């Protein structure tokens, strides 16, 4: 049985990680140097369907939650519900922070500063993901997908798990491009996220709150 004090500590870490991850995603969006892959994909769908970031991210999350159940090979009520519970506040926090950051006009900063903001956002996303995965309470379905691939199919490789999980959003961005003729929120930050986010997550596992450990059972 998990001790009450330990649960409260992990809940606190989880809350911090959700806010950090949402804010960091917003930094990447507003810097206009390339968002994290899933977020960039959602931005393009949002533009195509004329829906809000928050609503698009949440619907996206529901679909991925269902896909995760197929990857598990069985219905897991805890994972299904926890994915949805995580997605709702996170999705709208990203939209909220993006709105808060709009007056700062981060996309108008000199190129080197925009790139710095974007890279800081990517590091924040990776650190936040690492923390809430190890809290072992709830996590975003997109990260659950990478987590399942990492530990169930790829022998614990964070880099490969993250990279392969990006296949669906990349395909969707390509489809959006062919429909609209342009692509949004894709840039150097997106490329860096695609190839390095998993590596930064694996590194963060070791140096950021190392007392938190992964718990998996598949």
C-alpha atoms as a printed R data frame, in Angstrom:
    type eleno elety resid chain resno       x      y       z
1   ATOM     1    CA   UNK     A     1   0.000  0.000   0.000
2   ATOM     2    CA   UNK     A     2   1.277  3.500  -0.890
3   ATOM     3    CA   UNK     A     3   1.938  5.630   2.175
4   ATOM     4    CA   UNK     A     4  -0.262  8.717   2.462
5   ATOM     5    CA   UNK     A     5   2.724 11.079   2.663
6   ATOM     6    CA   UNK     A     6   4.292  9.525  -0.409
7   ATOM     7    CA   UNK     A     7   1.015  9.849  -2.330
8   ATOM     8    CA   UNK     A     8   0.685 13.547  -1.424
9   ATOM     9    CA   UNK     A     9   4.272 14.174  -2.523
10  ATOM    10    CA   UNK     A    10   3.717 12.438  -5.863
11  ATOM    11    CA   UNK     A    11   0.436 14.330  -6.337
12  ATOM    12    CA   UNK     A    12   2.309 17.585  -5.791
13  ATOM    13    CA   UNK     A    13   4.975 16.577  -8.301
14  ATOM    14    CA   UNK     A    14   2.242 15.592 -10.752
15  ATOM    15    CA   UNK     A    15   0.514 18.977 -10.466
16  ATOM    16    CA   UNK     A    16   3.820 20.780 -10.987
17  ATOM    17    CA   UNK     A    17   4.637 18.587 -14.003
18  ATOM    18    CA   UNK     A    18   1.264 19.225 -15.686
19  ATOM    19    CA   UNK     A    19   1.617 23.002 -15.303
20  ATOM    20    CA   UNK     A    20   5.262 22.907 -16.445
21  ATOM    21    CA   UNK     A    21   4.434 20.792 -19.489
22  ATOM    22    CA   UNK     A    22   1.476 22.970 -20.511
23  ATOM    23    CA   UNK     A    23   3.445 26.212 -20.080
24  ATOM    24    CA   UNK     A    24   6.436 24.800 -21.967
25  ATOM    25    CA   UNK     A    25   4.193 23.717 -24.852
26  ATOM    26    CA   UNK     A    26   2.779 27.240 -24.958
27  ATOM    27    CA   UNK     A    27   6.289 28.699 -25.120
28  ATOM    28    CA   UNK     A    28   6.994 26.560 -28.168
29  ATOM    29    CA   UNK     A    29   3.721 27.556 -29.834
30  ATOM    30    CA   UNK     A    30   4.171 31.281 -29.206
31  ATOM    31    CA   UNK     A    31   7.844 31.380 -30.225
32  ATOM    32    CA   UNK     A    32   6.707 30.220 -33.684
33  ATOM    33    CA   UNK     A    33   9.944 28.279 -34.110
34  ATOM    34    CA   UNK     A    34   8.279 24.891 -34.095
35  ATOM    35    CA   UNK     A    35   6.066 23.239 -31.493
36  ATOM    36    CA   UNK     A    36   6.372 19.777 -30.003
37  ATOM    37    CA   UNK     A    37   5.173 17.235 -32.578
38  ATOM    38    CA   UNK     A    38   1.733 16.408 -31.148
39  ATOM    39    CA   UNK     A    39   1.056 20.066 -30.362
40  ATOM    40    CA   UNK     A    40   2.085 21.165 -33.860
41  ATOM    41    CA   UNK     A    41  -0.255 18.578 -35.303
42  ATOM    42    CA   UNK     A    42  -3.107 19.850 -33.107
43  ATOM    43    CA   UNK     A    43  -2.408 23.448 -34.161
44  ATOM    44    CA   UNK     A    44  -2.802 22.450 -37.816
45  ATOM    45    CA   UNK     A    45  -6.028 20.536 -37.141
46  ATOM    46    CA   UNK     A    46  -7.311 23.505 -35.123
47  ATOM    47    CA   UNK     A    47  -6.598 25.809 -38.061
48  ATOM    48    CA   UNK     A    48  -8.224 23.410 -40.528
49  ATOM    49    CA   UNK     A    49 -11.396 22.926 -38.467
50  ATOM    50    CA   UNK     A    50 -11.485 26.466 -36.979
51  ATOM    51    CA   UNK     A    51 -11.640 25.049 -33.452
52  ATOM    52    CA   UNK     A    52  -9.818 26.181 -30.296
53  ATOM    53    CA   UNK     A    53  -6.443 24.694 -29.292
54  ATOM    54    CA   UNK     A    54  -7.917 23.340 -26.077
55  ATOM    55    CA   UNK     A    55 -10.861 21.554 -27.667
56  ATOM    56    CA   UNK     A    56  -8.706 20.142 -30.477
57  ATOM    57    CA   UNK     A    57  -6.095 18.837 -28.049
58  ATOM    58    CA   UNK     A    58  -8.763 17.200 -25.905
59  ATOM    59    CA   UNK     A    59 -10.517 15.434 -28.806
60  ATOM    60    CA   UNK     A    60  -7.103 14.341 -30.065
61  ATOM    61    CA   UNK     A    61  -6.359 12.942 -26.607
62  ATOM    62    CA   UNK     A    62  -9.603 10.947 -26.506
63  ATOM    63    CA   UNK     A    63  -8.736  9.255 -29.813
64  ATOM    64    CA   UNK     A    64  -5.211  8.386 -28.641
65  ATOM    65    CA   UNK     A    65  -6.631  7.059 -25.354
66  ATOM    66    CA   UNK     A    66  -8.665  4.528 -27.351
67  ATOM    67    CA   UNK     A    67  -5.611  3.570 -29.438
68  ATOM    68    CA   UNK     A    68  -3.659  2.911 -26.229
69  ATOM    69    CA   UNK     A    69  -6.223  0.314 -25.183
70  ATOM    70    CA   UNK     A    70  -5.605 -1.603 -28.407
71  ATOM    71    CA   UNK     A    71  -1.842 -1.475 -27.798
72  ATOM    72    CA   UNK     A    72  -2.366 -2.881 -24.305
73  ATOM    73    CA   UNK     A    73  -4.240 -5.801 -25.834
74  ATOM    74    CA   UNK     A    74  -6.905 -5.568 -23.162
75  ATOM    75    CA   UNK     A    75  -9.182 -2.981 -21.589
76  ATOM    76    CA   UNK     A    76  -7.496 -1.255 -18.652
77  ATOM    77    CA   UNK     A    77 -10.036  0.981 -16.926
78  ATOM    78    CA   UNK     A    78  -7.421  2.731 -14.791
79  ATOM    79    CA   UNK     A    79  -5.268  3.763 -17.766
80  ATOM    80    CA   UNK     A    80  -8.331  4.708 -19.832
81  ATOM    81    CA   UNK     A    81  -9.783  6.992 -17.157
82  ATOM    82    CA   UNK     A    82  -6.435  8.403 -16.031
83  ATOM    83    CA   UNK     A    83  -5.575  9.388 -19.622
84  ATOM    84    CA   UNK     A    84  -8.855 11.286 -19.905
85  ATOM    85    CA   UNK     A    85  -8.524 12.877 -16.442
86  ATOM    86    CA   UNK     A    86  -5.068 14.171 -17.383
87  ATOM    87    CA   UNK     A    87  -6.113 15.414 -20.823
88  ATOM    88    CA   UNK     A    88  -8.912 17.766 -19.791
89  ATOM    89    CA   UNK     A    89  -6.974 20.250 -17.615
90  ATOM    90    CA   UNK     A    90  -3.794 19.909 -19.668
91  ATOM    91    CA   UNK     A    91  -5.478 20.639 -23.004
92  ATOM    92    CA   UNK     A    92  -7.100 23.848 -21.790
93  ATOM    93    CA   UNK     A    93  -4.010 24.920 -19.805
94  ATOM    94    CA   UNK     A    94  -2.021 24.966 -23.054
95  ATOM    95    CA   UNK     A    95  -4.651 27.228 -24.615
96  ATOM    96    CA   UNK     A    96  -4.748 29.408 -21.495
97  ATOM    97    CA   UNK     A    97  -0.972 29.881 -21.312
98  ATOM    98    CA   UNK     A    98  -0.808 30.589 -25.063
99  ATOM    99    CA   UNK     A    99  -3.355 33.369 -24.556
100 ATOM   100    CA   UNK     A   100  -1.419 34.750 -21.564
101 ATOM   101    CA   UNK     A   101   1.814 34.793 -23.598
102 ATOM   102    CA   UNK     A   102   0.266 36.476 -26.660
103 ATOM   103    CA   UNK     A   103   0.868 40.079 -25.429
104 ATOM   104    CA   UNK     A   104   4.612 39.338 -25.081
105 ATOM   105    CA   UNK     A   105   4.882 38.784 -28.857
106 ATOM   106    CA   UNK     A   106   7.512 36.083 -28.514
107 ATOM   107    CA   UNK     A   107   7.294 35.451 -32.255
108 ATOM   108    CA   UNK     A   108   8.612 38.997 -32.856
109 ATOM   109    CA   UNK     A   109  11.815 38.519 -30.850
110 ATOM   110    CA   UNK     A   110  15.168 38.280 -32.670
111 ATOM   111    CA   UNK     A   111  15.745 34.844 -34.193
112 ATOM   112    CA   UNK     A   112  18.309 33.671 -31.645
113 ATOM   113    CA   UNK     A   113  16.018 34.606 -28.733
114 ATOM   114    CA   UNK     A   114  13.038 32.868 -30.345
115 ATOM   115    CA   UNK     A   115  15.151 29.742 -30.795
116 ATOM   116    CA   UNK     A   116  16.285 29.958 -27.163
117 ATOM   117    CA   UNK     A   117  12.666 30.221 -25.972
118 ATOM   118    CA   UNK     A   118  11.716 27.284 -28.189
119 ATOM   119    CA   UNK     A   119  14.529 25.066 -26.902
120 ATOM   120    CA   UNK     A   120  13.693 26.005 -23.296
121 ATOM   121    CA   UNK     A   121  10.108 25.007 -24.055
122 ATOM   122    CA   UNK     A   122  11.256 21.647 -25.425
123 ATOM   123    CA   UNK     A   123  13.364 20.989 -22.329
124 ATOM   124    CA   UNK     A   124  10.403 21.963 -20.122
125 ATOM   125    CA   UNK     A   125   8.087 19.596 -21.998
126 ATOM   126    CA   UNK     A   126  10.605 16.764 -21.648
127 ATOM   127    CA   UNK     A   127  11.246 17.347 -17.942
128 ATOM   128    CA   UNK     A   128   7.515 17.630 -17.203
129 ATOM   129    CA   UNK     A   129   6.848 14.397 -19.076
130 ATOM   130    CA   UNK     A   130   9.633 12.589 -17.227
131 ATOM   131    CA   UNK     A   131   8.268 13.690 -13.850
132 ATOM   132    CA   UNK     A   132   4.625 12.783 -14.365
133 ATOM   133    CA   UNK     A   133   5.474  9.436 -15.959
134 ATOM   134    CA   UNK     A   134   7.418  8.508 -12.809
135 ATOM   135    CA   UNK     A   135   4.695  9.794 -10.478
136 ATOM   136    CA   UNK     A   136   2.749  6.710 -11.616
137 ATOM   137    CA   UNK     A   137  -0.634  8.352 -11.092
138 ATOM   138    CA   UNK     A   138  -1.951  9.655 -14.411
139 ATOM   139    CA   UNK     A   139  -0.367 10.802 -17.656
140 ATOM   140    CA   UNK     A   140  -1.299 12.255 -21.020
141 ATOM   141    CA   UNK     A   141  -2.450  9.633 -23.561
142 ATOM   142    CA   UNK     A   142   0.150 10.829 -26.093
143 ATOM   143    CA   UNK     A   143   2.877 10.105 -23.563
144 ATOM   144    CA   UNK     A   144   1.119  6.901 -22.526
145 ATOM   145    CA   UNK     A   145   1.460  5.829 -26.152
146 ATOM   146    CA   UNK     A   146   5.214  6.500 -26.134
147 ATOM   147    CA   UNK     A   147   5.465  4.850 -22.698
148 ATOM   148    CA   UNK     A   148   3.718  1.678 -23.892
149 ATOM   149    CA   UNK     A   149   5.922  1.508 -26.970
150 ATOM   150    CA   UNK     A   150   9.022  2.151 -24.853
151 ATOM   151    CA   UNK     A   151   8.499 -0.498 -22.199
152 ATOM   152    CA   UNK     A   152   6.271 -3.066 -23.905
153 ATOM   153    CA   UNK     A   153   7.819 -3.177 -27.363
154 ATOM   154    CA   UNK     A   154  11.190 -1.368 -27.391
155 ATOM   155    CA   UNK     A   155  13.077 -2.665 -24.331
156 ATOM   156    CA   UNK     A   156  12.906  0.621 -22.426
157 ATOM   157    CA   UNK     A   157  14.295  2.920 -25.149
158 ATOM   158    CA   UNK     A   158  12.844  6.385 -24.470
159 ATOM   159    CA   UNK     A   159  14.278  7.751 -27.739
160 ATOM   160    CA   UNK     A   160  12.740  5.096 -29.997
161 ATOM   161    CA   UNK     A   161   9.465  5.053 -28.073
162 ATOM   162    CA   UNK     A   162   9.036  8.793 -28.516
163 ATOM   163    CA   UNK     A   163  10.132  8.764 -32.166
164 ATOM   164    CA   UNK     A   164   7.785  5.956 -33.254
165 ATOM   165    CA   UNK     A   165   4.861  7.499 -31.341
166 ATOM   166    CA   UNK     A   166   5.216 10.569 -33.572
167 ATOM   167    CA   UNK     A   167   4.136  8.681 -36.714
168 ATOM   168    CA   UNK     A   168   0.373  9.524 -36.380
169 ATOM   169    CA   UNK     A   169   0.788 13.305 -35.814
170 ATOM   170    CA   UNK     A   170   3.323 13.584 -38.643
171 ATOM   171    CA   UNK     A   171   0.923 11.825 -41.042
172 ATOM   172    CA   UNK     A   172  -1.904 14.142 -39.929
173 ATOM   173    CA   UNK     A   173   0.249 17.245 -40.501
174 ATOM   174    CA   UNK     A   174   1.036 16.035 -44.020
175 ATOM   175    CA   UNK     A   175  -2.689 15.569 -44.695
176 ATOM   176    CA   UNK     A   176  -3.424 19.070 -43.331
177 ATOM   177    CA   UNK     A   177  -0.742 20.489 -45.617
178 ATOM   178    CA   UNK     A   178  -2.271 18.898 -48.721
179 ATOM   179    CA   UNK     A   179  -5.718 20.218 -47.774
180 ATOM   180    CA   UNK     A   180  -4.765 23.774 -46.771
181 ATOM   181    CA   UNK     A   181  -1.568 24.316 -48.754
182 ATOM   182    CA   UNK     A   182   0.391 25.452 -45.693
183 ATOM   183    CA   UNK     A   183   1.641 24.104 -42.396
184 ATOM   184    CA   UNK     A   184   1.724 25.841 -39.001
185 ATOM   185    CA   UNK     A   185   3.864 25.560 -35.840
186 ATOM   186    CA   UNK     A   186   6.420 23.377 -37.591
187 ATOM   187    CA   UNK     A   187  10.050 24.430 -37.517
188 ATOM   188    CA   UNK     A   188  13.394 23.624 -35.997
189 ATOM   189    CA   UNK     A   189  11.748 23.026 -32.602
190 ATOM   190    CA   UNK     A   190   9.548 20.328 -34.119
191 ATOM   191    CA   UNK     A   191  12.566 18.590 -35.654
192 ATOM   192    CA   UNK     A   192  14.463 18.805 -32.361
193 ATOM   193    CA   UNK     A   193  11.439 17.406 -30.505
194 ATOM   194    CA   UNK     A   194  11.092 14.533 -32.951
195 ATOM   195    CA   UNK     A   195  14.661 13.334 -32.556
196 ATOM   196    CA   UNK     A   196  15.735 14.546 -29.110
197 ATOM   197    CA   UNK     A   197  12.688 14.786 -26.816
198 ATOM   198    CA   UNK     A   198  12.826 11.091 -25.927
199 ATOM   199    CA   UNK     A   199  16.540 11.358 -25.186
200 ATOM   200    CA   UNK     A   200  15.998 14.380 -22.904
201 ATOM   201    CA   UNK     A   201  13.186 12.490 -21.134
202 ATOM   202    CA   UNK     A   202  15.513  9.532 -20.534
203 ATOM   203    CA   UNK     A   203  18.222 11.881 -19.239
204 ATOM   204    CA   UNK     A   204  15.714 13.698 -17.001
205 ATOM   205    CA   UNK     A   205  14.674 10.340 -15.512
206 ATOM   206    CA   UNK     A   206  18.164 10.109 -14.021
207 ATOM   207    CA   UNK     A   207  18.861 13.670 -12.868
208 ATOM   208    CA   UNK     A   208  15.476 15.333 -12.148
209 ATOM   209    CA   UNK     A   209  13.894 14.037  -8.926
210 ATOM   210    CA   UNK     A   210  15.763 10.695  -9.195
211 ATOM   211    CA   UNK     A   211  13.854  9.359  -6.177
212 ATOM   212    CA   UNK     A   212  10.836  8.957  -8.492
213 ATOM   213    CA   UNK     A   213  11.018  5.610 -10.298
214 ATOM   214    CA   UNK     A   214   9.157  4.150 -13.263
215 ATOM   215    CA   UNK     A   215   6.454  1.597 -12.433
216 ATOM   216    CA   UNK     A   216   5.208 -0.514 -15.292
217 ATOM   217    CA   UNK     A   217   3.536 -3.914 -15.550
218 ATOM   218    CA   UNK     A   218   3.038 -5.201 -19.057
